[in-house]
């Protein structure tokens, strides 16, 4: 098992982290075997939350974790200091621990959410209280989808670490995570935990590609939701593969089946549009809206069901609409000249895709 340093915390953690949500789905005996195999392989990072089954994930882990030699993280989704304090104390009781290594503020996704947290009586006070009382060693924040608020948060408060999604699919729906948040974190020695390497399961057919991609990034740990020994062994095996070089990354971006000839890679080769349309910005807004998953063409019923379930997983529609509304000229100005499609190195039918984007944002439009 490879180990990487977790930013300013100084902790050395295993590249593969064991997520706690999916432990709700399996029996205690299976969890015992899963944890033993993970520990035997060198894994040392366990993550859970009180919100996972109202403490059930924490209680299950408490019965199988060793008393030392592991890093334990839990989360609170509460936004006031008093509620967050109470939830942390419940988590400690569930975990049968006097303290945890890491406490995350869970799922901080927009500016209003952050404003509540840092206001008088907000949850940030609970984190500071917990550190003073010795109940937590380090504090972090988790975020999903759009990274604008996450970047603001990291600039305004000295968190020790953060966790958000990293995968080669959402790289093109929320590019600011890799282009802005990641560099800021690295320059300020903030620990980086990656989650959703399989894009919530969307990349289940491409496990090797998915894990190699995230391993290539300068993250400290990749947390995976695992509910079987087969999944665990597979994840350990693929993480033993080498990182991608630049040519391999370009090849992945070009040929990944989940990206296909629909997902915009934001390469800008389609510009300039004769009508002045900012084509990549419109497709980026679509990425915020539904992760560019609903494309009107599906391989089979399973593919459709998965896309339909995951399209709005991050709930970034508000940000998507804000971005869409600021773009002028809009989709209606497209003359379908086809120049953009001829330039696109990924063979995207851009006029068709623009119609789909319009149908998503403007009720009643049929493409």
Secondary structure, DSSP 8 states (H G I E B T S, - for coil): --EEE-GGG--EEESEEEESGGGGGS-HHHHHHHHHHHHHTT--EEE--TTTTTTHHHHHHHTTS-SSS-EEEEEE---BHHHHHHHHHHHHHHHT-S-EEEEEE----SHHHHHHHHSTTBTHHHHHHHHHTTSEEEEEEE--S--HHHHHHHHHS--SEEEEE--TTGGGTSTHIIIIIHHHHHHTT-EEEEE-TTGGGTTGGGHHHHHHHHHHSS-SEEEE---SHHHHHHHHHHTTS----HHHHHHHHHH-TTTTTTS-----TT-S-TT---HHHHHHHHHHHHTT---S--SSHHHHHHHHHHTTTT--HHHHHHHHHT-SS-GGG-----HHHHH-TT---HHHHHHHHHHHHSTT---
